[in-house]
């Protein structure tokens, strides 16, 4: 298996639960993180080696990433008696699809878990997916039909997190765990799990928090930080002059999302988690200018945030690139905060949309995924 970054590690860990239940003697290895390691996965390289987003950012790490892929490919193919029965690439399509193509050409069964978002951007990737994988495990219900129209076998397995995150999260319990009061107004700040995201987003998120604090001094801010990046995030908070106003915790992103009233959040997988927690949010993103110019030309839909894409509507605001100023972010956050008392029906409408979305994504993911993988192995 290969999983890149924190979100891939989380999804792969949940998938491993199902795989080990189906095949108790399972041996799994490759590239992964702590969630996978807890399930007995052997990580030859840590998943954060692949946690890079954006064209320019990838170029800076290109030689190292390609080197890892070539070493992994050699390790998987060199000894015929040690080749895996199946390779599962978890997200990270820029890394995994080329690797999967090479392994498939050598007769190794290949599965890709989490369909690349060809319906949102980079539709040209469809041909590469067809060449590279025997089967795609999809987390969104409309994807298998789309892939089938291009000759790609796929199964809808539901979103694993929809089974982990409760339909009605316990806000009070989460607040007790974080030392917050029921009556507090709490904003969660999630500037991402990659170094490149922290670099481009954390400071503007923290400056937005300072503006919100100036407007409403009683508001509490909680920041769940990837353990390896926590010290850096604390330094950036110091530099922004808001360290004393932030409760920075190690990990615990689900507890923080359960506890908050609204979240300021980096566009990506975490927005899907926030939607499953039924939380209003302000989605933001900023990246290298050149990477943004390339990516925006490949965009196929007016939305970037996953909750908005799935709802086919701007259910929550998106502030991207030049629009993601501290002033604009603070204004959008305060609108949600004010809606708690001035327009509770606005909050309720978001919760209803996300509750419906949660139901659509709930399936027996472990059973469906392992059934599909077993069929592939039986060939």
N, C-alpha and C positions, 0 to 999 in steps of 0.2 A: 504494500500500500504506500501511496504518497499523499500526504496532506500538507498543504501550505498554510501557514499563519494560524492564528488562534481559532477562527471560526471553523476552518477545515478540520483542525484537531478535535474540536468539540463534536462535529458531525461524525467524524470517523470513529470517535470513541463510542458514540451511541450505536453506530453500525456494527462495531466489533462486539457489542453486547449480544446482538442477534446472531452474528456469525459463530460466536463461541457457544451459544445455546444450541445451535444447529449442529455444530461440529466441535465437541468438547476438546478434542485433541488438536485443534487448530494451532498452527504456528504462523505468526504474522510478523513481518519486518519491513524495513524500508526507511521512509522519512516521516516523522511524526512528532507529536508534542506530548505534554504531560497527561492529557486525558487518555490518549492511546496507551501510554506507558502504564497507566493504572490498570489497563486490561491485559497486560502482559506483552504488549507490542515491543519489539526490539527496534529502537531508532538508531539507524546507522548514521543519520544526520538529523539535527533538530529541525522542526518545521519552520522556525523563524528564519532559517536561511533563505526561504522562498518568499518571505513577507515583504515584497516590493511591489508597488503599483505605479503605473505611469511609464510612458515610453522612455523619457530621459532618465528617470530613476533606475529603470531596468538596465539601461546601457551602462550605468556606473558599476553595476554588479554583474554584468553580462558574462565575463570570463569565469567568475567563480560559479555562477549558476549553471552555465553550460558544462563546466568541469565536473560538477556534482552529478549532473544528468548522465554524462558519459561514463563516469565511474560506476554509477548505479546500473546502467544498461550492461556494462561489461560484467559486473558481479552477477546479474541475473541470467546472463546468456552463456558465460564462459564454461560452466560445468553443467552438462546435460542432465546429470543425476540430481542436481540441486535447483533446477528451474522450478518456479512456482506453478501451482495448478491454475492460479488466476491472479491477474494484476488488477488492483482497484485504484484508480486515480480519483482522489477526492478533491473536486473543484480544481483550482490552480491550472486552468486549461493551457496557459502559455507554456508551462513546464510539462504537463502530463500528456497532452495530445501527441506531441512529437515522440515522446518516450513510448506511448501506447502503440503508435504506428510501427515503431521498430520492433517491439515485442510481438505484436500481432503478425508481422511478416515472418517471424521465426516460429509461429505456431502456438504462442502463449495466448490464452484467452484473456481478453481485456474488457474491463467494465469501467465506465465513468460515472461517478456518483455526484450528482448536481449538474444538470445540463448547462453547458455554456449558454449565456443569455443572447442567443442569436435573434430572438424576437425583440430585443431592446437595442442591440448594436452589434456590429461586425457580423452581418448575415453571411458574409463570404466564408465564415468558419465552418459552415455546414459540410462542405466537401471534405475538409480535414477530419471532421468528426466521423464521417462515413468511412474514411480510409483507416481510421485509428482504432475504432472500438467495435466490439462485438455487441455490446448492449449499453444503454444509458439508463440509469436509475434517476427518475425525475422527481423533483419535490413540488412542482406546481402542476395542477390538473390538466392544463391546456397543452403541455409540452409534448406528450407522446404522439398525439395526432399530427402536430407540426413536424416532428422529426420523422414520423412514418411517411409523410408526404415527400420526404427526401430520401426514402429508402433506408432509414436508420431505425433499428429495433430499439424499443424503449418501453419502460414500465413506470407508471405513476405509483410511487411508494409513500406519498404524503411527506410532510415536513417533519423530521424527527423531533424538532423542538416543540411542535404542537402537542406532542404526547408528554413532554417533560414539563412544560409551563402550564400551570393550572388555568382553566377557563376563567375562574374568578380568583385572581391572586390575592393573597392575604397581606394587604398594605400595612395593617397594624402590627402584625408579627415581624414583618421586614423592618419596620421602623424601630421596634424594640431591639432588634438585633444590631441596629446601627446607632442606638442611643438617641433616636429622634422621638419627638412627641407627636401624638395624633393630630394636634392642632397646628403643627408647623406647616408652612408652605415650603416644599422641597423641590429643587431643580437638580436633576442628574445631568452631569456633563460627561459625555463620552466622545473624546477627540480621536478615537481610533486605536487600533492595536499594532499598527505598523510604525516603524520609525519615521517613514516619509509622511505619514498622516500626522503624527505628533508634531513634526517639523513645521508643517504648513497650517495646522489647525489649532493646536493647543493655545498659542499665545492669543489669537483672535477670540477664541472661546473664553479665555480667562479675562480678557479686556471687556468682553460682553458681560461677563458675570459682575465685573466691577461697576458697570453702568446700571445693571439691574439692582445691585446692592445699594447704589446711590439713590435709586428711585424708591426702593422698598427695603429698608434696612433689616427687616426681620426675616427675610428669605434665607433658607439654608441651602447650601450647595454641597453635593457629594460627587466625588470623582472616583470611579473604579479604575484602577490602573493595572495594566499587565505587570506582573512582578518585576520583570527585567527592565521595565521602563519607568518604574515608580520614582526612582531618585531623580531622573531627568525631568519628569513631569513636575516634581516638587521644585526643582530649580527654576523651571519656566514660570511656575506660579509665583515664586519669589520675585522674579524679574518683572512680572506683570503687576506686582504689588498687591496680590490677593491671597497669598498663602494662608494668612490668618483667617480668611473667610471661607476656606475650602476644607472639607473633610475628605482627604485622599485616602482611599482604602486599597488594600492589595487584593486584586481579583474582585469577587463578589458582585459581578455586573448584574446578575439576575436579582440578587437581593436589593441592589440599588434601584433597578428599574421597578421592582415591586413596590418599593417605598416611596418613589417620587410622585409628584403631581404632573410634571412635564419634564421632558428631556431635550437638551441640545445635543445633537448626535451626528456623527460623521456618516455620510451616505455609505451603505454597505450592509453586510449581514446583520449588524446590530440593530438596524432599523426594523428588520423583520422581528427580532426579539422584542423590541419595544412595542410593536404592534400586537404581538401575542400577549403582552402584559397590559394591553388596552390603554396605553399611555399617549396622550397628546405629545407631539414632538415638533421640533424645528430641525429639519434635515439640512445639513450644510456640507460643502466640500470645497477645497482649494488645493491646487496642485501646481507643479511646474507649468509655466505659461505655454511652452511648446507642446508638452504632453496634452494639455487641455485643448489646444487648437486641433490636434490630430484626433482626439477622442470625440469632440463635439461634432465633427464631420461624419462620424460613423454612427451617430445616435439615430435611432429609428422612431423613438416615441418622445412625446413632450415631457415625460417624467423621468427622473433619475432614481428617486427613492423607491425601494421595492414595495412598500405599502401602497404608494400612489399608483405604481404600475399595475399591481394586482387588482386594485379597486378601480383602475382606469379613470382616475379623478385626482385633483389636488386636494385630497382629504386633509393633508398637513402641508405647511409651507416648505418650499425648497429654496435655499439661498446658495448659489453656486458661484465659485470663482470671484470676480470683482464685486458681485452682489453680496458676498459673505463678509460684510464689514462688521466690526463690533457693534456699531450703532444699529444696523439693521437686524442683527441677531438679537440684541437686547430688546428692541421694539417688538419683534415677533414673540419672544418669550413672555414679555409683559402682557401681550394680548391674551395669551393662554392663561396666565396668572389671574388677570382681571376677569376672564370668563368664568372662573370658579364661582364668583358671586354675582357678576352682572349678567352672564349668559350661560347658566348651567346646561341649557338645552344644547348648546354648541359642543360642550364636553360630552354630553350623553350621546349625541349623534356620532361622534368619533368612536366612542366605546362600542356602540351598536355595530358600526361598520367593521370594526376589528374583531368583534365577537363572531360575526358571520364569517369573516375570513378565517378565523381560528377553526371553525367547524369544517370549512372546506378543506383545510390542510390536515385534519386529523385522520390518520389511517394507521393500521397495524404495520408500521414501517419495517420493523425487524422481520416479520413474517413475509411480507411482500418482497422485500429485498433479497432475503435468503432463498425464497422460492425461485426468484428470477436467476440468481447466481447458480443454484443447483441445476436448473435447466440448461444453463450455458455449459456447466461442467459435464453434464451428461451428453451434451452435444448432439 
